[in-house]
Amino acid sequence: MKRTPWTLAAATAAVALASLTACAGAPTAEDFEKQDVTITIGNQPPASQEAELAYFTEKVDAFREAHPNWTIETSEATWDPATFAAQLAGGNLPTVFGVPFTDIGSLIERGQVADITSALETTGLSDQLNASTLEIAQDGEGHVFGIPTDAYALGLAYNRALFEEAGLDPNSPPTTWEEVQVAAKAITEATGKAGYSQLTKDNQGGWILTAQTYSFGGTMENAEGTEVTFDSAETREALDVIRTMRWEDDSMGSNFLLGAADLAQSFAAGEVGMFVIQSLAYQPIVEVFGMPAEDFGFTTLPTADGGDPVTLSGGNVEIVNAKATEAEKVAAVEWIDFYKLEKYRSEDAAIADAQLKVDQNTAVAIPGLSPVSDEQYETYLGWIADLNNVPTANFQPYLQRAASQTVIPEPKSDAQELYAALDPVVQAVLTDEGADVDALLGQAADAIQARLAR
């Protein structure tokens, strides 16, 4: 992954911090091991998820055995933004649990999540994490407030069978939006299917438009999350791409009110040639909706000029309760590492995790953003190659370009509200040939700016 100057500055600051703490004789991981520590682990799978609960319980038992001085409790508590503040104030939150990428920025800003920079240094985990995804959980000074463990990047999913039927090379999918337009038109003309389709409702229209704006070099908010920036030439260019495919090429089908399940089902049925989604969509598309695995193709998000790809990221960040002591932070970080990341550095853990997924008839390792370094991820894929039931060859167009991919987080402030405000804009462009894009973007920008100004 590409490192930004800010990433390098953060890394330098972390090294300096480590040097200072070492000189000061800070406690080591071994010192914390000897202390009596109690933590509560959230996100325990419910009883209805028998296999997942069994695996979770097995890992908790093993963690307890490895840390005899620590008391490990568990909870089914999960992230709920409606009750989070009250639970934090009342001391009812687990020590460690997961939150969405969309919410980590606001939690950091409000001081509602623990700074775990020192705990990462103490446990030696800092150097093992993917710098690009770690930025999601950092503040402007490079302090770390969570560990991204289930990250994804948006890209272009495409039906390899429809590509072949249209005379297109499924091993060389589009890298520019102009090429997407050409491929979509070819698919529609050859098959009568929608060459390209797009999510438009349930906040997902704005979500995908955000990724497309990024791919044209634009932004949605300023770095501080205090000013709207999406009323821009880049967003207009992104909208013009789908306007052209809809009204000039007639390559987008006839359904323009689509959520993720709707579009995934149509794609799986061979009714759609391409759409923007995360690589993890492979799982429901193949396992739930029945698309032949060999037909699923995936590549990086197209750009305006075919240069290095840019994408929008999302996923889960494991955070630590803001009231945790340093010893509790270290124990929490050790658990996150043990439960979520051990498979990337331990061949035995990798194989055990893969075998569990094989036994459950679910995808083992879908290529995408990794929480660890690219090199370690490649090693992990090698360990589980004999068990992996995902056709990774179909993801090669993505994997070949992922190393040069710039990963941009979701808007810092009110991301979901921003997405919701843009849904009607995308819908209007696809349903009204004369839609006034300038007016629509201006209205959406005014609505979100009013929220940011609060």
Sequence and secondary structure as in RCSB ss.txt:
>XXXX:A:sequence
MKRTPWTLAAATAAVALASLTACAGAPTAEDFEKQDVTITIGNQPPASQEAELAYFTEKVDAFREAHPNWTIETS
EATWDPATFAAQLAGGNLPTVFGVPFTDIGSLIERGQVADITSALETTGLSDQLNASTLEIAQDGEGHVFGIPTD
AYALGLAYNRALFEEAGLDPNSPPTTWEEVQVAAKAITEATGKAGYSQLTKDNQGGWILTAQTYSFGGTMENAEG
TEVTFDSAETREALDVIRTMRWEDDSMGSNFLLGAADLAQSFAAGEVGMFVIQSLAYQPIVEVFGMPAEDFGFTT
LPTADGGDPVTLSGGNVEIVNAKATEAEKVAAVEWIDFYKLEKYRSEDAAIADAQLKVDQNTAVAIPGLSPVSDE
QYETYLGWIADLNNVPTANFQPYLQRAASQTVIPEPKSDAQELYAALDPVVQAVLTDEGADVDALLGQAADAIQA
RLAR
>XXXX:A:secstr
    HHHHHHHHHHHHHHHHHHHTT   HHHHHTS EEEEE     TT HHHHHHHHHHHHHHHHH TTEEEEE 
     TTTHHHHHHHT S SEEEEEHHHHHHHHHTT B   HHHHHHHT GGGB HHHHGGGB TT  B  EEEE
EEEEEEEEEHHHHHHTT  TTS  SBHHHHHHHHHHHHHHHSSBS     STTHHHHHHHHHHHHTT  SB TTS
 SB  SSHHHHHHHHHHHIIIIIS  S S     HHHHHHHHHTT BSEEEEEGGGHHIIIIIT   GGGEEEEE
  BSSS S EEEEEEEEEEEBTT  HHHHHHHHHHHIIIIIGGGT HHHHHHHHHHHHHTT  S   S  SB HH
HHHHHHHHTTTT  S GGGGHHHHHHHTT EEE   SSSHHHHHHHHHHHHHHHHH TT  HHHHHHHHHHHHHH
HHT 
